[in-house]
Amino acid sequence: MDLNFLSCPRIICKAGSLSQVGELVSELGGSRVMLVTDPGIVACGFAELAMSSLSAAGIAAEIFDRVAADPPMEIVSEAVEFARLFGADTIIGLGGGSSLDTAKVVALASTSGQEIEGMIGVGKATGRRLPLIQIPTTAGTGSEVTWVSVLTSAKQEKLAVYAPQLLPDIALLDAELTLGMPRKITAATALDAMVHAIEAATSRTRKNLISDGLADKALSLLGQNLPRVLDTPSDLAAREAMLMGATLAGMAFINASVGSIHALSYPLGSHFHVPHGHGNALVAAPVMRFNLIAAENEYSRLARVFLPDRIFSNNAEAANGLISAIEGMFAASGLETRLSQLGISAEAIPAMAQEVSTGLTRLIASNPCDMTYDDVVALYEDVL
């Protein structure tokens, strides 16, 4: 077995633990912190809570709150310069996946001196990063425990930095930060995490025993707790289980890879600003049905994890049951389920399909089945 599993060295899961961030920075030897976040996180008071903890610990801190969705490289570059001018010796990412992805690059580029463009790709980043703490406010992306940062170029292309240095020193999971999350965002991010687990478990390039175990547990936690959270948004225990499920799914997919669900989702985000989790949910069921010929056994196994109270007579029934369950959760989420509902017309499909089939081949390579340009067009048309 050829296995090289990488993981974040420390994960803290505790409600209210944001108040400990000053103490954690001190443990890492930091004295000048740059907090990377977005305007929404500042508006809801989470950044202020973090700054209060840092101040109480005697730590100087500044907030960079210009992070945007699908982080544009221009803004990430501004954040890197902000860190250099401030003399930051520690970086904290606070927010959704975009803030966490931005924080990773800032932590590395601000001290390594390498241009961001030179980091794009697998193993291209050089140097060592600053100490890094990642604090997610959504239960979905798993970015707090991955060594990938997905950025958007000036041409609206999705570009990814894959580097072990991007793994943080600490992932801080505070479920209280997810309590006020709107229903649609709760559902979209949860479905994103489910897709991470499903694609990790069915990857044909790097799936392994460890990633399979993490994916299974992630799906179990997410499947059992998403209905609870949607019915009772204030259920802190269910929120915490969702957050842990998303983190486990992140650990699984970064070691096993994701596939064509992500490939078809990326153009929806970069060109039409569809949130990543929503994009994954839109195309998940059609891509899974396309993959059935190769992935039926894995889907059937996952179905029994995801739907433990269901009894299936055979693997085909179980595999289709998993797809139907994901589809049902998507339909019940309140999210738009068709491209046309998001203002995406049939005319946009050829260009998106070309981008997927030629520019995202690394993801298609991990998909259970090969996928051609015509296949991608048909899959987009299925959700038009």
C-alpha positions as CSV (number, residue, x, y, z in Angstrom):
1,M,0.0,0.0,0.0
2,D,1.4,3.4,-1.1
3,L,-0.1,5.8,1.5
4,N,1.0,9.3,2.4
5,F,-1.7,10.8,4.7
6,L,-1.3,14.4,5.9
7,S,-3.3,16.1,8.5
8,C,-3.6,19.2,10.7
9,P,-1.6,18.6,13.9
10,R,-4.2,20.0,16.3
11,I,-8.0,20.2,16.2
12,I,-10.0,21.9,19.0
13,C,-13.7,21.3,19.0
14,K,-15.5,23.2,21.8
15,A,-18.4,25.6,21.9
16,G,-17.3,29.0,22.8
17,S,-13.7,28.3,22.1
18,L,-13.2,31.5,20.0
19,S,-12.6,33.2,23.3
20,Q,-9.5,31.1,23.7
21,V,-7.8,32.4,20.5
22,G,-5.5,34.9,22.3
23,E,-4.2,32.1,24.5
24,L,-3.6,29.9,21.5
25,V,-1.7,32.6,19.7
26,S,0.5,33.0,22.7
27,E,1.2,29.3,22.8
28,L,2.4,29.6,19.2
29,G,4.7,32.4,20.1
30,G,2.8,35.1,18.2
31,S,2.6,38.8,19.2
32,R,1.3,40.5,16.0
33,V,-1.8,38.9,14.5
34,M,-3.5,39.5,11.1
35,L,-7.1,38.4,11.2
36,V,-8.3,37.5,7.7
37,T,-12.1,37.7,7.3
38,D,-14.9,39.2,5.3
39,P,-17.4,42.1,6.0
40,G,-20.2,39.7,7.0
41,I,-18.2,38.1,9.8
42,V,-17.3,41.6,11.0
43,A,-20.9,42.7,10.9
44,C,-22.1,39.7,13.0
45,G,-19.5,40.5,15.7
46,F,-17.3,37.4,15.5
47,A,-14.2,39.4,14.5
48,E,-14.7,41.7,17.5
49,L,-14.9,38.6,19.8
50,A,-11.6,37.4,18.4
51,M,-10.0,40.8,18.7
52,S,-11.1,41.0,22.4
53,S,-9.5,37.7,23.1
54,L,-6.3,38.8,21.4
55,S,-6.2,42.1,23.2
56,A,-6.7,40.4,26.6
57,A,-3.7,38.3,25.9
58,G,-1.6,41.4,25.1
59,I,-1.4,40.6,21.4
60,A,-1.4,43.4,18.8
61,A,-3.8,42.6,16.0
62,E,-5.2,44.1,12.8
63,I,-8.2,43.0,10.7
64,F,-8.2,42.5,7.0
65,D,-11.9,42.2,6.1
66,R,-11.9,42.5,2.3
67,V,-12.1,38.8,1.5
68,A,-14.6,38.1,-1.3
69,A,-16.3,34.9,-2.4
70,D,-14.2,32.7,-4.7
71,P,-11.2,34.8,-3.6
72,P,-9.9,36.9,-6.4
73,M,-6.1,36.8,-6.7
74,E,-6.0,40.6,-6.7
75,I,-7.6,40.7,-3.2
76,V,-5.4,37.9,-1.9
77,S,-2.3,39.8,-3.1
78,E,-3.6,42.9,-1.2
79,A,-4.0,40.8,1.9
80,V,-0.4,39.5,1.5
81,E,0.9,43.1,1.3
82,F,-1.2,44.0,4.3
83,A,0.5,41.3,6.4
84,R,3.9,42.4,5.3
85,L,3.3,46.0,6.1
86,F,1.8,45.2,9.5
87,G,4.7,42.9,10.3
88,A,2.3,40.0,11.1
89,D,3.9,37.0,12.8
90,T,0.7,34.9,13.0
91,I,-2.3,34.6,10.7
92,I,-5.9,33.8,11.7
93,G,-8.5,32.8,9.2
94,L,-12.1,33.4,10.4
95,G,-15.1,32.7,8.2
96,G,-16.2,30.5,5.4
97,G,-13.9,28.8,2.9
98,S,-13.0,31.9,1.0
99,S,-11.5,33.5,4.2
100,L,-9.7,30.3,5.2
101,D,-8.3,29.8,1.7
102,T,-7.1,33.5,1.7
103,A,-5.5,33.1,5.1
104,K,-3.5,30.1,4.0
105,V,-1.9,31.9,1.1
106,V,-1.3,35.0,3.2
107,A,0.5,32.9,5.9
108,L,2.8,31.4,3.3
109,A,3.4,34.2,0.7
110,S,3.9,37.0,3.2
111,T,7.0,35.3,4.6
112,S,8.3,33.2,1.7
113,G,8.5,36.0,-0.7
114,Q,7.2,33.8,-3.5
115,E,4.7,35.3,-5.9
116,I,1.2,33.8,-5.7
117,E,1.3,33.0,-9.4
118,G,4.3,30.8,-8.8
119,M,2.4,28.8,-6.2
120,I,-0.4,27.6,-8.5
121,G,-0.3,23.8,-9.0
122,V,0.7,20.8,-7.0
123,G,3.8,21.2,-4.8
124,K,4.9,24.5,-6.4
125,A,4.9,26.5,-3.2
126,T,8.2,27.1,-1.5
127,G,9.3,28.3,1.9
128,R,7.7,28.1,5.3
129,R,4.6,29.8,6.4
130,L,3.8,31.9,9.5
131,P,1.9,30.2,12.3
132,L,-1.7,29.8,11.2
133,I,-5.0,29.2,13.1
134,Q,-8.2,28.5,11.0
135,I,-11.6,29.1,12.5
136,P,-14.6,28.1,10.3
137,T,-18.0,29.7,10.6
138,T,-19.7,27.3,8.3
139,A,-20.0,23.5,8.4
140,G,-19.1,22.7,4.9
141,T,-15.8,23.4,3.1
142,G,-13.4,21.6,5.4
143,S,-10.9,24.3,4.4
144,E,-9.7,24.5,8.0
145,V,-7.9,21.1,7.6
146,T,-6.9,21.1,4.0
147,W,-3.7,22.0,2.2
148,V,-5.4,23.5,-0.9
149,S,-6.4,27.1,-1.5
150,V,-8.7,27.7,-4.5
151,L,-8.4,31.2,-6.0
152,T,-9.9,33.0,-8.9
153,S,-7.9,34.7,-11.7
154,A,-8.6,37.9,-13.4
155,K,-9.9,35.8,-16.3
156,Q,-12.4,34.1,-13.9
157,E,-10.5,30.8,-13.9
158,K,-10.3,28.6,-10.8
159,L,-6.7,28.1,-9.8
160,A,-5.5,26.0,-6.9
161,V,-2.5,26.0,-4.7
162,Y,-1.7,22.5,-3.3
163,A,1.0,22.6,-0.7
164,P,1.5,20.8,2.6
165,Q,2.6,24.1,4.1
166,L,-1.0,25.3,3.9
167,L,-2.1,22.9,6.7
168,P,-2.7,25.1,9.8
169,D,-1.2,24.7,13.2
170,I,-4.6,24.7,14.8
171,A,-8.2,24.2,13.5
172,L,-10.6,25.7,16.0
173,L,-14.1,24.4,15.7
174,D,-16.6,26.6,17.6
175,A,-20.2,25.5,16.9
176,E,-21.6,28.7,18.4
177,L,-20.3,30.6,15.3
178,T,-22.7,28.6,13.1
179,L,-25.8,29.1,15.2
180,G,-27.0,32.2,13.2
181,M,-26.4,30.7,9.8
182,P,-29.4,31.1,7.4
183,R,-31.2,27.9,6.4
184,K,-29.9,28.1,2.8
185,I,-26.3,28.5,3.8
186,T,-26.6,25.7,6.4
187,A,-28.0,23.4,3.7
188,A,-25.5,24.4,1.0
189,T,-22.5,24.0,3.2
190,A,-23.7,20.7,4.5
191,L,-24.3,19.3,1.0
192,D,-20.8,20.5,0.1
193,A,-19.4,18.5,2.9
194,M,-21.4,15.4,1.9
195,V,-20.1,15.7,-1.6
196,H,-16.5,15.9,-0.2
197,A,-17.1,12.6,1.6
198,I,-18.8,10.9,-1.3
199,E,-16.1,11.9,-3.8
200,A,-13.3,11.0,-1.4
201,A,-14.8,7.5,-1.0
202,T,-15.1,7.0,-4.7
203,S,-11.9,8.5,-5.9
204,R,-10.0,6.2,-8.3
205,T,-6.6,7.9,-7.8
206,R,-5.9,8.3,-4.1
207,K,-8.6,6.9,-1.9
208,N,-7.3,4.8,1.1
209,L,-8.3,3.1,4.3
210,I,-7.9,6.3,6.4
211,S,-9.8,8.6,4.0
212,D,-12.6,5.9,3.7
213,G,-13.0,5.8,7.5
214,L,-13.1,9.6,7.7
215,A,-15.6,9.8,4.8
216,D,-17.9,7.2,6.4
217,K,-18.0,9.0,9.8
218,A,-18.5,12.4,8.1
219,L,-21.5,11.1,6.1
220,S,-22.9,9.6,9.2
221,L,-22.7,12.8,11.2
222,L,-23.9,15.0,8.4
223,G,-26.8,12.7,7.4
224,Q,-28.1,12.3,10.9
225,N,-27.7,16.0,11.9
226,L,-28.7,18.1,8.9
227,P,-32.4,17.4,9.3
228,R,-32.1,18.3,13.0
229,V,-30.4,21.5,12.3
230,L,-32.9,22.5,9.6
231,D,-35.8,21.8,11.9
232,T,-34.2,23.3,15.0
233,P,-31.5,25.8,14.1
234,S,-30.6,26.5,17.7
235,D,-29.6,22.8,18.4
236,L,-26.0,23.4,19.4
237,A,-25.1,19.7,19.7
238,A,-26.3,19.0,16.1
239,R,-24.4,22.1,14.9
240,E,-21.3,20.7,16.5
241,A,-21.8,17.3,14.9
242,M,-22.2,19.0,11.5
243,L,-19.0,21.0,12.1
244,M,-17.1,17.9,13.0
245,G,-18.6,16.1,10.0
246,A,-17.4,18.8,7.6
247,T,-13.9,18.7,9.1
248,L,-13.7,14.9,8.8
249,A,-14.9,15.2,5.2
250,G,-12.2,17.8,4.5
251,M,-9.5,15.5,5.9
252,A,-10.8,12.7,3.7
253,F,-11.0,14.6,0.4
254,I,-7.7,16.4,0.7
255,N,-6.0,13.0,0.9
256,A,-8.2,11.1,-1.5
257,S,-9.1,13.9,-4.0
258,V,-12.5,14.9,-5.3
259,G,-14.0,14.3,-8.8
260,S,-16.3,15.5,-11.4
261,I,-19.0,17.0,-9.1
262,H,-16.4,19.6,-8.2
263,A,-15.2,19.9,-11.7
264,L,-18.7,20.8,-12.9
265,S,-19.3,23.1,-9.9
266,Y,-16.2,25.3,-10.4
267,P,-17.4,27.2,-13.5
268,L,-20.7,27.9,-11.8
269,G,-18.8,29.7,-9.0
270,S,-16.1,31.5,-11.0
271,H,-18.4,32.7,-13.8
272,F,-21.8,33.0,-12.2
273,H,-20.9,33.4,-8.5
274,V,-23.0,30.4,-7.4
275,P,-21.7,29.5,-3.9
276,H,-19.5,26.5,-4.0
277,G,-21.7,24.2,-1.9
278,H,-24.8,25.2,-3.9
279,G,-22.9,24.4,-7.1
280,N,-21.9,21.0,-5.9
281,A,-25.5,20.3,-4.8
282,L,-26.8,21.3,-8.2
283,V,-24.8,18.7,-10.2
284,A,-24.3,16.0,-7.5
285,A,-27.2,13.7,-8.4
286,P,-26.7,13.7,-12.2
287,V,-22.9,13.1,-11.8
288,M,-23.5,10.3,-9.3
289,R,-26.0,8.6,-11.7
290,F,-23.4,8.9,-14.5
291,N,-20.9,7.2,-12.2
292,L,-23.2,4.3,-11.2
293,I,-21.7,1.9,-13.6
294,A,-18.3,2.1,-11.8
295,A,-19.3,3.3,-8.3
296,E,-22.4,1.3,-7.5
297,N,-20.6,-0.8,-4.8
298,E,-19.1,2.2,-3.0
299,Y,-22.4,4.2,-3.3
300,S,-24.3,1.2,-1.8
301,R,-21.8,1.0,1.1
302,L,-22.1,4.7,1.7
303,A,-25.9,4.5,1.6
304,R,-25.9,2.1,4.5
305,V,-23.8,4.5,6.5
306,F,-25.8,7.6,5.5
307,L,-29.2,5.9,5.9
308,P,-28.7,3.4,8.7
309,D,-32.4,2.9,9.3
310,R,-33.1,1.9,5.7
311,I,-33.1,-1.7,4.6
312,F,-32.0,-2.3,1.0
313,S,-32.6,-5.5,-0.9
314,N,-29.4,-5.2,-3.1
315,N,-26.5,-2.9,-3.9
316,A,-28.3,-1.3,-6.9
317,E,-31.2,-0.3,-4.7
318,A,-28.9,1.1,-2.0
319,A,-26.8,3.1,-4.5
320,N,-29.8,4.7,-6.0
321,G,-31.2,5.3,-2.5
322,L,-28.1,7.3,-1.7
323,I,-28.5,9.5,-4.8
324,S,-32.2,10.0,-4.0
325,A,-31.5,11.0,-0.4
326,I,-29.0,13.6,-1.5
327,E,-31.5,14.8,-4.1
328,G,-34.2,15.0,-1.5
329,M,-32.1,17.0,0.9
330,F,-31.3,19.4,-1.9
331,A,-34.9,19.8,-2.8
332,A,-35.9,20.4,0.9
333,S,-33.1,23.0,1.4
334,G,-34.9,25.9,-0.3
335,L,-31.9,26.3,-2.7
336,E,-32.5,26.8,-6.4
337,T,-32.3,23.4,-8.1
338,R,-32.0,24.4,-11.8
339,L,-29.4,26.5,-13.6
340,S,-32.1,28.5,-15.2
341,Q,-33.4,29.6,-11.8
342,L,-29.9,31.2,-11.3
343,G,-29.9,33.0,-14.6
344,I,-27.7,30.5,-16.3
345,S,-28.8,29.8,-19.9
346,A,-28.2,27.0,-22.3
347,E,-25.8,29.3,-24.2
348,A,-23.4,29.2,-21.3
349,I,-23.1,25.4,-21.3
350,P,-20.6,24.9,-24.1
351,A,-18.0,27.2,-22.6
352,M,-18.4,25.7,-19.2
353,A,-18.2,22.2,-20.6
354,Q,-15.0,23.1,-22.4
355,E,-13.5,24.5,-19.2
356,V,-14.3,21.3,-17.4
357,S,-13.1,18.9,-20.0
358,T,-9.8,20.7,-20.8
359,G,-9.0,22.7,-17.7
360,L,-10.1,20.5,-14.9
361,T,-8.7,17.2,-16.0
362,R,-7.0,16.6,-12.6
363,L,-10.5,16.3,-11.1
364,I,-11.9,14.1,-13.9
365,A,-8.9,11.8,-13.5
366,S,-10.2,11.0,-9.9
367,N,-13.8,10.5,-11.0
368,P,-15.0,6.9,-11.0
369,C,-15.7,7.1,-14.7
370,D,-14.1,8.9,-17.6
371,M,-16.0,12.0,-18.8
372,T,-15.9,13.6,-22.2
373,Y,-16.9,17.1,-23.3
374,D,-20.3,15.7,-24.6
375,D,-20.9,14.0,-21.3
376,V,-20.4,17.3,-19.4
377,V,-22.7,19.1,-21.8
378,A,-25.4,16.5,-21.2
379,L,-25.0,16.7,-17.4
380,Y,-25.3,20.5,-17.4
381,E,-28.4,20.2,-19.6
382,D,-29.9,17.7,-17.1
383,V,-30.1,20.5,-14.5
384,L,-30.9,23.4,-16.9
